[in-house]
């Protein structure tokens, strides 16, 4: 995340409180104060302002995020031109594959899940709409990295702090760059259990006629159903068909 040169402390505290409420699902004033390292009085003042404006609600002795955030999320998604087109195709992918399908975009060096659809056999994961993930260990992330402008890709890779989530996670810059080159040649990216062991996936970028990357879509599932044959043949064919439909429709936007 890009750090503000001159962050406004009051705003920073408010955002920290919102993050705590998101992570905990609800917390008392004392718990929030301890978590962010400020006085209970300071927390209470921020919460009172948030509550007055509908961004938090007081549930007994706990504060929780308010539904006002759903309103903001709606307008945030509206700026994604291809949202309706992409989500329709993601629904189709989930139905055809029986697995989980995702539509993801890049923002502030992270992959942000904008939509997910579940087929009949989809596994349950922690991925939700709004979930943010590093780009280097997911199929959608690597798909976007591979096809974005070289200068931007180089900057994002230079800023990456590699972490090993499983034994398969790429933690070496040279190895990542070599894989991105293969993705540019094949047009498909893979996640071979790099985020969650036993969970694999394939993804491809969505681009306009000038090659600019709008986002990426993917299908993920357990390795017991997504064997090598299915992962490298059947699944990519589904994804490429969906991407083709989305990209054709982009020209009419």
DAKA-V37430 format. One record per residue. N is the residue number from 1. RES is the residue in one small letter. SS is DSSP state (H for helix, E for strand, L for the rest). PSI is psi in whole degrees, -180 to 180 (999 if undefined). D_LAST is the distance of its C-alpha to the last C-alpha in whole Angstrom. Layout:
{{N & RES & SS & PSI & D_LAST} {N & RES & SS & PSI & D_LAST}}
This chain:
{{1 & x & L & 138 & 30} {2 & x & L & 129 & 31} {3 & x & L & 135 & 34} {4 & x & L & 141 & 34} {5 & x & L & -38 & 37} {6 & x & L & 73 & 38} {7 & x & L & 140 & 37} {8 & x & L & 119 & 38} {9 & x & H & -41 & 41} {10 & x & H & -42 & 40} {11 & x & H & -41 & 37} {12 & x & H & -43 & 37} {13 & x & H & -42 & 40} {14 & x & H & -44 & 38} {15 & x & H & -37 & 35} {16 & x & H & -39 & 38} {17 & x & H & -43 & 39} {18 & x & H & -42 & 35} {19 & x & H & -40 & 35} {20 & x & H & -44 & 39} {21 & x & H & -35 & 38} {22 & x & H & -47 & 35} {23 & x & H & -32 & 37} {24 & x & H & -21 & 40} {25 & x & L & 0 & 39} {26 & x & L & 139 & 41} {27 & x & E & 157 & 44} {28 & x & L & 163 & 47} {29 & x & H & -45 & 47} {30 & x & H & -42 & 50} {31 & x & H & -42 & 48} {32 & x & H & -44 & 45} {33 & x & H & -42 & 47} {34 & x & H & -39 & 49} {35 & x & H & -41 & 46} {36 & x & H & -3 & 44} {37 & x & L & 40 & 48} {38 & x & L & 175 & 48} {39 & x & L & 158 & 51} {40 & x & H & -35 & 50} {41 & x & H & -42 & 50} {42 & x & H & -45 & 47} {43 & x & H & -44 & 45} {44 & x & H & -40 & 46} {45 & x & H & -44 & 45} {46 & x & H & -44 & 42} {47 & x & H & -38 & 42} {48 & x & H & -41 & 43} {49 & x & H & -43 & 40} {50 & x & H & -41 & 37} {51 & x & H & -42 & 39} {52 & x & H & -30 & 39} {53 & x & L & 7 & 36} {54 & x & L & 10 & 35} {55 & x & L & -17 & 34} {56 & x & E & 158 & 37} {57 & x & E & 149 & 39} {58 & x & E & 112 & 43} {59 & x & E & 89 & 44} {60 & x & L & -118 & 48} {61 & x & L & 12 & 49} {62 & x & E & 148 & 45} {63 & x & E & 140 & 42} {64 & x & E & 159 & 39} {65 & x & E & 141 & 35} {66 & x & L & 164 & 34} {67 & x & L & -7 & 31} {68 & x & H & -28 & 30} {69 & x & H & -27 & 28} {70 & x & H & -38 & 26} {71 & x & H & -44 & 24} {72 & x & H & -41 & 23} {73 & x & H & -39 & 22} {74 & x & H & -47 & 20} {75 & x & H & -30 & 18} {76 & x & H & -41 & 18} {77 & x & H & -29 & 16} {78 & x & H & -23 & 14} {79 & x & L & -8 & 13} {80 & x & L & 103 & 11} {81 & x & L & -37 & 8} {82 & x & L & 12 & 8} {83 & x & H & -52 & 11} {84 & x & H & -42 & 12} {85 & x & H & -47 & 10} {86 & x & H & -43 & 13} {87 & x & H & -34 & 16} {88 & x & H & -43 & 16} {89 & x & H & -33 & 16} {90 & x & H & -40 & 19} {91 & x & H & -43 & 21} {92 & x & H & -42 & 21} {93 & x & H & -43 & 22} {94 & x & H & -41 & 25} {95 & x & H & -44 & 26} {96 & x & H & -42 & 27} {97 & x & H & -25 & 28} {98 & x & L & 2 & 30} {99 & x & L & -171 & 29} {100 & x & E & 135 & 27} {101 & x & E & 145 & 24} {102 & x & E & 148 & 22} {103 & x & E & 122 & 18} {104 & x & E & 145 & 19} {105 & x & E & 165 & 18} {106 & x & E & 133 & 20} {107 & x & E & 129 & 21} {108 & x & L & 43 & 25} {109 & x & L & 8 & 26} {110 & x & E & 155 & 26} {111 & x & E & 127 & 24} {112 & x & E & 120 & 22} {113 & x & E & 118 & 22} {114 & x & E & -21 & 19} {115 & x & E & 143 & 20} {116 & x & E & 145 & 23} {117 & x & E & 145 & 24} {118 & x & E & 127 & 27} {119 & x & L & -179 & 29} {120 & x & L & -29 & 32} {121 & x & L & 16 & 34} {122 & x & L & 138 & 32} {123 & x & L & 156 & 34} {124 & x & L & 124 & 34} {125 & x & L & 176 & 33} {126 & x & L & -3 & 33} {127 & x & L & 128 & 29} {128 & x & L & 168 & 27} {129 & x & L & 122 & 24} {130 & x & L & -11 & 24} {131 & x & L & 134 & 27} {132 & x & E & 140 & 27} {133 & x & E & 153 & 28} {134 & x & E & 152 & 29} {135 & x & L & -25 & 27} {136 & x & L & -12 & 30} {137 & x & L & 15 & 31} {138 & x & L & 156 & 28} {139 & x & H & -46 & 27} {140 & x & H & -38 & 23} {141 & x & H & -47 & 25} {142 & x & H & -33 & 26} {143 & x & H & -43 & 23} {144 & x & H & -43 & 21} {145 & x & H & -43 & 24} {146 & x & H & -35 & 25} {147 & x & H & 1 & 21} {148 & x & L & 171 & 21} {149 & x & L & 136 & 22} {150 & x & H & -41 & 26} {151 & x & H & -42 & 27} {152 & x & H & -43 & 25} {153 & x & H & -45 & 26} {154 & x & H & -41 & 30} {155 & x & H & -44 & 30} {156 & x & H & -41 & 29} {157 & x & H & -40 & 31} {158 & x & H & -31 & 34} {159 & x & H & -7 & 33} {160 & x & L & 140 & 34} {161 & x & L & 97 & 37} {162 & x & L & 137 & 37} {163 & x & L & 139 & 39} {164 & x & L & 109 & 40} {165 & x & L & -32 & 39} {166 & x & L & 172 & 40} {167 & x & L & -17 & 43} {168 & x & L & -6 & 39} {169 & x & L & 133 & 37} {170 & x & L & 125 & 37} {171 & x & L & 14 & 39} {172 & x & L & 128 & 39} {173 & x & H & -43 & 37} {174 & x & H & -40 & 38} {175 & x & H & -40 & 37} {176 & x & H & -46 & 34} {177 & x & H & -37 & 33} {178 & x & H & -40 & 34} {179 & x & H & -38 & 32} {180 & x & H & -35 & 29} {181 & x & H & -42 & 30} {182 & x & H & -38 & 31} {183 & x & H & -40 & 27} {184 & x & H & -33 & 26} {185 & x & H & -39 & 28} {186 & x & H & -22 & 27} {187 & x & L & 11 & 24} {188 & x & L & 142 & 25} {189 & x & E & 152 & 27} {190 & x & E & 152 & 29} {191 & x & E & 103 & 31} {192 & x & E & 66 & 35} {193 & x & L & 34 & 36} {194 & x & L & -21 & 35} {195 & x & L & -50 & 34} {196 & x & L & 124 & 37} {197 & x & L & 130 & 39} {198 & x & L & -7 & 39} {199 & x & E & 121 & 35} {200 & x & E & 167 & 33} {201 & x & E & 169 & 29} {202 & x & E & 147 & 27} {203 & x & E & 162 & 23} {204 & x & E & 152 & 21} {205 & x & E & 156 & 18} {206 & x & E & 124 & 14} {207 & x & E & 157 & 13} {208 & x & L & -175 & 10} {209 & x & L & -22 & 12} {210 & x & L & -1 & 14} {211 & x & L & 0 & 15} {212 & x & L & 139 & 14} {213 & x & E & 122 & 15} {214 & x & E & -35 & 13} {215 & x & E & -155 & 16} {216 & x & E & 157 & 18} {217 & x & E & 155 & 19} {218 & x & E & 165 & 23} {219 & x & E & 131 & 26} {220 & x & E & 150 & 29} {221 & x & E & 174 & 32} {222 & x & E & 147 & 36} {223 & x & L & -24 & 38} {224 & x & L & -26 & 40} {225 & x & L & -25 & 37} {226 & x & L & 67 & 35} {227 & x & L & 176 & 37} {228 & x & H & -42 & 37} {229 & x & H & -47 & 36} {230 & x & H & -42 & 34} {231 & x & H & -35 & 32} {232 & x & H & -4 & 32} {233 & x & H & -67 & 31} {234 & x & H & -49 & 30} {235 & x & H & -48 & 28} {236 & x & H & -36 & 26} {237 & x & H & -43 & 25} {238 & x & H & -46 & 24} {239 & x & H & -44 & 21} {240 & x & H & -38 & 20} {241 & x & H & -44 & 19} {242 & x & H & -45 & 17} {243 & x & H & -41 & 16} {244 & x & H & -43 & 15} {245 & x & H & -44 & 13} {246 & x & H & -46 & 11} {247 & x & H & -33 & 10} {248 & x & H & -41 & 10} {249 & x & H & -23 & 7} {250 & x & H & -35 & 5} {251 & x & L & -21 & 6} {252 & x & L & -2 & 4} {253 & x & L & 999 & 0}}
